[in-house]
């Protein structure tokens, strides 16, 4: 352009230049969880043989299955179930229906479930799975057939004393009722009732637990309450923002609102909304219900630029949607001093490093959202024992268990001077290590 000759490079050299100047690839959830595990294993000097065992999954199940659609055509779907470890008891973990679901996501989530159930002191291992699907594209009757066919394809890879699924992203109590009914239908009439606890998170009328719907959100709220109480502060008057307004986002917001906290903004896949005077939680819920959970178009708030969501001036943030939402790209913009992880893996390792350097407290997912699996445990026990527990008794049990776990973790944070996630991992992995040391390795 300025009279100088332009140097020409061969095509292979140009491609190398392009590769080296690309931005670094975003780490997957699986890479994040493995990095977290090995970091903790180094800190606690984990037995090298047990490190080998825990760094891999026990079973990875992939199924393809055909389902007839409402128009008569057949579609083939891909489903996953990854079973990470069962040293402490049967595999336990949710099933999610999402377009991005793949085997690596299932492996990461299954490993997190192993740590979560161990940290919670439950007699469970960790598993996770789901179907690669966007459920918004299918009718209710199609989703029922897809769910039932997936259950049949999994066969004896799930079971009430072997692997117990639960709801996760885009699945709910209805999904669990279909799975339970399908699974029980494959058993002999004399033993069908003994298989009701093959899943948890069922409707109350089908063997579900009173309070299971709010258990995860309640756990997130409770850990926040305990954290602020440890600083001699209350939740009243605190401003917070929530990413994701599904089951977890709704219930945690409702509990916090009752404590006097103010919901400043909400973000989902469709919109990001804000109201400086506060968003009425139940009004937003009633608006989203007929819209398949979408918050778009809510009259009690105005829409804002999605990229500015995490940068809002508030006291704490509750990411309650998907993984890898808080990263190095937005961690510097965060003004909140507390992150309460309602979702699984919402903060990647680079983002966490930045936040910790800036003095932000991160209540890790394996503690923060463990109210759900604790509630699932009580449902499993209720079905197993043929009992029915009232709501107040259930919530009392969940609160007691979560408070015990929180205090244990806070003690490790103070004694070892580590961040909250590292403390949680140390407690969780130590319990599994003890089980292996005591029992030995077969044969």
Number of C-alpha atoms within 10 A of each C-alpha: 5 5 5 6 7 8 5 8 10 7 9 8 11 11 11 10 12 9 11 9 8 8 7 8 6 12 13 14 23 20 16 17 20 17 13 16 21 14 14 19 20 12 10 15 10 17 13 11 11 17 17 10 13 20 15 14 18 13 14 16 13 17 13 13 14 15 19 13 16 11 6 8 8 11 11 10 16 16 25 24 27 28 30 29 27 20 20 19 17 20 29 33 33 25 24 23 21 18 11 10 19 17 20 14 20 27 27 24 26 28 27 26 29 29 27 30 26 26 25 23 18 15 15 28 28 31 33 32 29 29 25 18 20 13 16 11 9 14 11 11 11 16 20 17 16 23 23 21 19 24 20 17 16 17 13 12 16 20 21 21 15 16 24 26 27 25 24 22 16 17 19 18 21 15 21 25 24 18 25 26 17 18 23 20 13 12 13 9 10 7 10 15 13 15 19 24 26 23 30 32 33 28 18 16 9 15 22 26 27 24 22 29 23 20 27 28 28 29 29 32 26 23 23 23 16 17 20 14 12 11 8 8 12 17 22 13 12 18 23 26 26 26 25 24 25 21 20 28 26 19 24 26 28 21 18 25 23 11 16 14 20 26 24 22 26 27 26 20 14 11 17 22 24 21 17 12 12 17 21 17 21 14 12 22 20 13 19 18 12 9 11 10 19 21 26 20 16 18 12 15 22 15 17 15 10 15 9 12 22 25 14 18 17 20 18 23 26 27 30 30 24 15 18 20 20 22 20 18 10 16 22 15 15 22 18 20 17 22 25 24 24 32 28 23 26 26 27 23 21 16 19 20 15 16 26 14 8 14 10 19 19 21 24 26 25 27 27 28 29 27 28 26 27 25 27 29 24 20 28 24 15 17 22 15 9 10 10 16 13 10 13 10 12 20 20 10 14 25 19 11 18 24 15 12 19 20 14 15 23 16 12 18 17 12 10 10 11 12 18 19 20 23 22 30 26 21 20 21 24 18 17 21 17 12 13 17 11 8 9 9 9 4 3
